[in-house]
């Protein structure tokens, strides 16, 4: 993995952080690049008063923003999340003075609204090892978020079927359980130019959380779209899409939609669902929520959404379960992926056990 630093690394604090992180990353076999255009991971340093985006040439480049968070730092969504958006980053790390007067803590905020802390009270080596542990999943990941749209959905499916009705009911059920975090007001924090850049890279016009899918046949499955209100999943091609396959050569999901409909992109977790459906014919539906059930097996690393690595980590746990068709997998610092024979069956089995707060560690 090639990595680079851009921005305000000449300041005392940021320079110290850049040197320590570079040391541990190079010790782990990553290569530092002077030219950020050649790097897969870019660390973007900026003061809190001047957040600046890194304008990637491709969505395969990951960005970790490094800045200083407001003091007192008491609410990571309102105080930290806007920095992630304004810098167009995949992860933001913010310095916050420690409460005991020691070295500053580093608070990480993720696109999934996760929040975790590396204590400034650690010795230097362990501090940077912990920081690296938080950043390494970006360095090791491959995004699969491109869609290959094909306007070939059979006419009898243009207005949905019984399976899409079950997806609509499931979205309403999530709303009733208060498991649909409000979409983040992305337009309040990004200028129109940055919104256009974000949409060009990732097809994102808004942020919403969680997704639902249900098997259509041996190879195809219906799935909720990205950035839509999950409590009102109705329109085929806009709210719900048919996923046909994963094209490894083009690293994208093949998505079928009705002719004449300008489709939205399917959820970024489509690669994960595709892996599970292809390996386990008995799985009829998959639900992903930003909630938690204590005691479930969990992934070891917090890989980003939409990556092959996250999909594979979840698929590995599903494979090892006693019953892959009725499995609950924890995604570290993120939420749950739940398989079932149908979405209705999933809610009957585990709906009442899901709690809203995802543990961060």
C-alpha positions as CSV (number, residue, x, y, z in Angstrom):
1,X,0.0,0.0,0.0
2,X,1.4,3.4,-1.0
3,X,0.5,6.3,1.2
4,X,1.1,10.1,1.2
5,X,0.6,13.2,3.4
6,X,-0.9,16.4,2.1
7,X,-1.8,19.7,3.8
8,X,-0.5,21.3,7.0
9,X,2.1,18.9,8.1
10,X,4.6,21.7,8.9
11,X,2.8,22.6,12.2
12,X,4.4,21.2,15.3
13,X,1.5,18.9,16.3
14,X,0.7,17.7,12.8
15,X,4.4,17.2,12.0
16,X,4.9,15.0,15.1
17,X,1.8,13.0,14.2
18,X,2.9,12.5,10.6
19,X,6.4,11.4,11.6
20,X,5.1,8.9,14.1
21,X,2.5,7.5,11.8
22,X,4.9,7.2,8.9
23,X,7.3,5.2,11.0
24,X,4.8,2.6,12.0
25,X,3.3,2.4,8.5
26,X,6.7,1.9,6.9
27,X,7.5,-0.7,9.6
28,X,4.3,-2.6,8.4
29,X,5.5,-2.6,4.8
30,X,3.6,0.4,3.5
31,X,5.5,2.7,1.1
32,X,5.5,6.5,1.6
33,X,5.0,8.6,-1.6
34,X,6.0,12.2,-2.1
35,X,3.4,12.6,-4.8
36,X,-0.1,12.0,-3.4
37,X,-1.4,11.3,-6.9
38,X,0.4,8.0,-6.8
39,X,-1.0,6.9,-3.4
40,X,-3.9,4.7,-2.5
41,X,-4.2,6.2,1.0
42,X,-3.9,10.0,1.6
43,X,-3.6,11.6,5.1
44,X,-5.0,15.1,4.7
45,X,-3.9,17.5,7.4
46,X,-5.8,20.8,7.9
47,X,-6.5,23.3,10.7
48,X,-10.1,23.3,11.9
49,X,-10.9,26.7,10.5
50,X,-9.8,25.6,7.0
51,X,-11.1,22.1,6.1
52,X,-9.9,21.2,2.6
53,X,-11.0,18.3,0.4
54,X,-8.6,16.0,-1.4
55,X,-9.9,15.8,-4.9
56,X,-9.3,12.1,-5.8
57,X,-9.1,11.0,-9.4
58,X,-10.8,7.7,-8.6
59,X,-12.9,6.3,-5.9
60,X,-10.2,3.6,-5.2
61,X,-8.2,6.2,-3.2
62,X,-9.0,6.4,0.5
63,X,-8.6,9.6,2.5
64,X,-8.1,10.0,6.2
65,X,-8.6,13.6,7.4
66,X,-6.5,14.8,10.3
67,X,-7.5,18.0,12.2
68,X,-8.3,19.4,15.6
69,X,-11.8,19.0,17.0
70,X,-13.6,21.7,18.9
71,X,-13.1,21.9,22.7
72,X,-15.0,20.8,24.7
73,X,-15.7,17.8,22.3
74,X,-19.0,16.4,23.6
75,X,-21.0,15.3,20.5
76,X,-19.2,13.5,17.7
77,X,-21.9,13.9,15.1
78,X,-22.5,17.6,15.3
79,X,-18.8,18.5,16.1
80,X,-16.9,15.8,14.2
81,X,-18.9,14.5,11.3
82,X,-19.0,17.9,9.4
83,X,-15.2,17.7,9.1
84,X,-15.5,14.3,7.5
85,X,-17.9,15.7,4.9
86,X,-16.2,18.9,4.2
87,X,-12.9,17.1,3.5
88,X,-14.6,14.4,1.5
89,X,-12.8,11.8,3.7
90,X,-13.4,8.1,4.4
91,X,-12.3,8.7,8.1
92,X,-11.5,11.7,10.2
93,X,-9.1,11.9,13.1
94,X,-9.3,14.8,15.4
95,X,-7.0,16.0,18.2
96,X,-8.8,16.7,21.5
97,X,-6.9,17.8,24.7
98,X,-7.1,15.1,27.3
99,X,-9.1,15.7,30.4
100,X,-6.1,14.9,32.7
101,X,-3.8,17.5,31.1
102,X,-1.7,14.9,29.3
103,X,-1.0,14.5,25.6
104,X,-4.0,15.0,23.3
105,X,-6.4,12.1,22.6
106,X,-7.3,11.2,19.0
107,X,-11.0,10.9,18.3
108,X,-12.0,9.0,15.1
109,X,-15.3,9.5,13.4
110,X,-16.5,7.2,10.6
111,X,-19.0,7.6,7.8
112,X,-21.3,5.1,9.6
113,X,-21.4,7.6,12.5
114,X,-19.0,5.5,14.6
115,X,-16.8,7.2,17.2
116,X,-13.8,5.8,19.0
117,X,-10.8,7.2,20.8
118,X,-7.0,6.5,21.0
119,X,-5.8,7.8,24.4
120,X,-3.0,10.3,24.5
121,X,-1.9,8.7,27.7
122,X,-0.2,5.8,25.9
123,X,3.5,5.8,25.4
124,X,4.6,6.9,21.9
125,X,5.0,3.5,20.3
126,X,1.7,2.1,21.6
127,X,-0.1,5.4,20.7
128,X,0.9,5.2,17.0
129,X,0.3,1.4,16.9
130,X,-3.3,2.1,18.1
131,X,-3.7,4.9,15.6
132,X,-2.4,2.6,12.8
133,X,-4.9,-0.1,13.8
134,X,-7.7,2.4,13.1
135,X,-6.3,3.5,9.8
136,X,-5.0,0.1,8.5
137,X,-8.4,-1.1,7.3
138,X,-8.5,1.8,4.8
139,X,-5.0,0.8,3.6
140,X,-6.0,-2.8,3.1
141,X,-9.4,-2.3,1.4
142,X,-10.8,-2.4,-2.1
143,X,-14.0,-0.5,-2.8
144,X,-16.7,-2.2,-4.9
145,X,-19.2,0.6,-5.4
146,X,-19.4,1.1,-9.1
147,X,-22.7,0.1,-10.7
148,X,-23.0,-1.3,-14.3
149,X,-26.6,-0.4,-15.2
150,X,-28.5,-2.5,-17.6
151,X,-32.0,-1.4,-18.6
152,X,-33.3,-4.9,-19.1
153,X,-35.5,-5.6,-16.1
154,X,-38.4,-7.9,-17.2
155,X,-41.6,-5.9,-17.8
156,X,-43.5,-7.9,-15.2
157,X,-41.1,-6.5,-12.6
158,X,-41.2,-2.8,-13.5
159,X,-43.6,-2.2,-10.6
160,X,-42.2,-4.8,-8.3
161,X,-43.5,-8.0,-6.9
162,X,-44.3,-9.8,-3.7
163,X,-40.6,-9.7,-2.7
164,X,-40.3,-5.9,-3.1
165,X,-43.5,-5.6,-1.0
166,X,-41.6,-7.5,1.7
167,X,-38.8,-5.0,1.4
168,X,-41.3,-2.1,1.8
169,X,-42.8,-3.7,4.9
170,X,-39.3,-4.3,6.3
171,X,-38.4,-0.6,5.9
172,X,-41.6,0.4,7.7
173,X,-40.7,-2.1,10.5
174,X,-37.3,-0.6,10.9
175,X,-38.9,2.8,11.3
176,X,-41.3,1.4,13.9
177,X,-38.4,0.0,15.9
178,X,-36.6,3.4,15.7
179,X,-33.7,1.7,13.9
180,X,-33.4,4.2,11.0
181,X,-31.0,7.0,12.0
182,X,-32.0,10.2,10.4
183,X,-30.1,10.8,7.1
184,X,-27.3,13.3,7.8
185,X,-28.0,16.8,6.3
186,X,-25.1,16.6,3.9
187,X,-26.3,19.6,1.9
188,X,-25.9,21.8,5.0
189,X,-22.1,21.1,5.1
190,X,-20.9,20.7,1.5
191,X,-20.8,23.4,-1.2
192,X,-22.4,22.5,-4.5
193,X,-19.0,22.0,-6.2
194,X,-18.0,19.4,-3.5
195,X,-21.4,17.7,-3.7
196,X,-20.9,17.3,-7.5
197,X,-17.4,15.8,-6.9
198,X,-18.8,13.4,-4.2
199,X,-21.6,12.3,-6.5
200,X,-19.2,11.8,-9.4
201,X,-16.9,9.6,-7.2
202,X,-19.5,7.6,-5.2
203,X,-22.9,8.4,-6.7
204,X,-23.9,9.9,-3.3
205,X,-26.6,12.5,-3.3
206,X,-27.5,12.1,0.4
207,X,-26.6,9.9,3.4
208,X,-28.8,7.3,4.9
209,X,-28.0,4.2,6.9
210,X,-28.8,0.5,6.8
211,X,-30.0,-1.6,3.9
212,X,-32.3,-4.5,3.0
213,X,-32.2,-7.2,0.4
214,X,-34.2,-10.3,-0.6
215,X,-33.5,-13.1,-3.0
216,X,-35.4,-13.2,-6.3
217,X,-34.0,-16.4,-7.8
218,X,-30.8,-18.4,-7.7
219,X,-28.6,-15.5,-8.9
220,X,-30.5,-12.3,-8.7
221,X,-31.7,-10.3,-5.6
222,X,-33.6,-7.1,-4.9
223,X,-31.8,-4.5,-2.8
224,X,-32.5,-1.0,-1.4
225,X,-30.8,1.9,-3.1
226,X,-28.1,4.1,-1.6
227,X,-29.1,7.4,0.0
228,X,-32.9,6.8,0.1
229,X,-35.4,6.9,2.9
230,X,-35.6,3.3,4.0
231,X,-39.0,3.8,5.6
232,X,-40.6,4.4,2.1
233,X,-39.1,1.9,-0.4
234,X,-41.5,1.8,-3.3
235,X,-40.2,2.8,-6.7
236,X,-38.3,0.2,-8.7
237,X,-35.1,1.6,-10.1
238,X,-35.1,4.4,-7.6
239,X,-35.7,2.9,-4.2
240,X,-35.2,-0.8,-4.9
241,X,-33.0,-2.3,-7.6
242,X,-32.3,-5.7,-9.0
243,X,-28.7,-6.9,-8.5
244,X,-27.7,-9.5,-11.1
245,X,-24.1,-10.2,-10.5
246,X,-20.6,-8.9,-9.6
247,X,-18.3,-8.1,-12.6
248,X,-14.8,-8.8,-11.2
249,X,-13.1,-7.5,-14.3
250,X,-14.8,-4.1,-14.1
251,X,-15.1,-4.3,-10.2
252,X,-18.7,-3.3,-10.2
253,X,-22.2,-4.6,-9.5
254,X,-24.4,-5.4,-12.5
255,X,-27.8,-3.8,-11.8
256,X,-31.0,-4.2,-13.8
257,X,-33.6,-1.5,-14.0
258,X,-36.7,-0.6,-16.0
259,X,-36.1,1.1,-19.4
260,X,-36.6,4.8,-19.3
261,X,-35.8,5.0,-15.5
262,X,-32.7,6.9,-14.4
263,X,-31.5,4.5,-11.7
264,X,-30.0,5.3,-8.4
265,X,-27.0,3.3,-7.3
266,X,-27.6,0.2,-5.2
267,X,-26.5,0.2,-1.6
268,X,-22.7,0.1,-1.1
269,X,-23.1,-3.2,0.7
270,X,-24.2,-5.0,-2.4
271,X,-20.9,-6.9,-2.7
272,X,-21.3,-8.3,0.8
273,X,-24.9,-9.5,0.1
274,X,-23.8,-10.9,-3.3
275,X,-21.1,-13.0,-1.6
276,X,-23.6,-14.4,1.0
277,X,-26.3,-15.2,-1.5
278,X,-24.0,-17.0,-4.0
279,X,-22.4,-19.2,-1.3
280,X,-25.6,-20.0,0.6
281,X,-28.7,-20.8,-1.5
282,X,-30.8,-21.2,1.6
283,X,-30.4,-17.5,2.5
284,X,-33.5,-15.7,1.4
285,X,-33.0,-12.2,2.8
286,X,-30.4,-10.0,4.5
287,X,-30.9,-7.0,6.8
288,X,-28.2,-4.5,7.7
289,X,-28.8,-2.1,10.6
290,X,-26.8,0.3,12.7
291,X,-27.8,-1.4,15.9
292,X,-26.5,-4.2,18.1
293,X,-27.2,-7.6,19.7
294,X,-24.9,-8.5,22.6
295,X,-23.1,-11.8,22.4
296,X,-23.0,-12.2,18.6
297,X,-19.8,-13.1,16.7
298,X,-18.2,-10.0,15.2
299,X,-15.7,-9.0,12.6
300,X,-12.2,-8.2,13.9
301,X,-11.6,-5.1,11.9
302,X,-13.7,-2.1,11.0
303,X,-13.3,-2.3,7.3
304,X,-15.2,0.5,5.3
305,X,-18.6,-0.1,3.8
306,X,-18.6,-1.2,0.2
307,X,-15.3,-3.0,0.4
308,X,-14.5,-6.6,-0.6
309,X,-12.7,-7.0,2.7
310,X,-15.8,-6.2,4.8
311,X,-17.9,-8.4,2.6
312,X,-15.5,-11.3,2.9
313,X,-15.1,-10.9,6.7
314,X,-18.9,-11.1,7.1
315,X,-19.2,-14.0,4.7
316,X,-16.6,-15.9,6.6
317,X,-18.6,-15.7,9.8
318,X,-21.8,-16.6,8.1
319,X,-20.1,-19.7,6.6
320,X,-18.8,-20.8,10.1
321,X,-22.2,-20.4,11.8
322,X,-24.4,-23.4,12.7
323,X,-27.1,-22.2,10.4
324,X,-26.0,-19.7,7.7
325,X,-29.6,-19.1,6.8
326,X,-30.4,-17.7,10.2
327,X,-27.2,-15.9,11.3
328,X,-26.4,-12.6,13.1
329,X,-23.0,-11.0,12.5
330,X,-21.6,-8.0,14.3
331,X,-19.7,-5.5,12.2
332,X,-17.1,-4.0,14.5
333,X,-17.8,-0.4,15.4
334,X,-20.6,-0.4,12.8
335,X,-23.7,-2.5,13.2
336,X,-25.3,-5.9,12.3
337,X,-25.7,-8.0,9.2
338,X,-28.6,-10.6,9.7
339,X,-29.5,-13.4,7.3
340,X,-32.9,-15.1,7.2
341,X,-35.2,-17.1,5.1
342,X,-37.2,-13.9,4.5
343,X,-37.2,-10.4,5.9
344,X,-40.4,-11.1,7.8
345,X,-38.7,-14.1,9.4
346,X,-35.7,-12.0,10.4
347,X,-37.9,-9.5,12.2
348,X,-39.9,-12.2,13.9
349,X,-36.7,-13.9,15.1
350,X,-34.5,-11.0,16.2
351,X,-36.3,-7.7,15.8
352,X,-37.1,-7.3,19.5
353,X,-33.5,-8.0,20.5
354,X,-31.8,-5.2,18.5
355,X,-30.7,-2.2,20.5
356,X,-29.8,1.2,18.9
357,X,-26.4,1.7,20.5
358,X,-23.4,0.1,18.7
359,X,-20.5,-0.5,21.1
360,X,-17.3,1.3,20.0
361,X,-13.9,-0.2,20.9
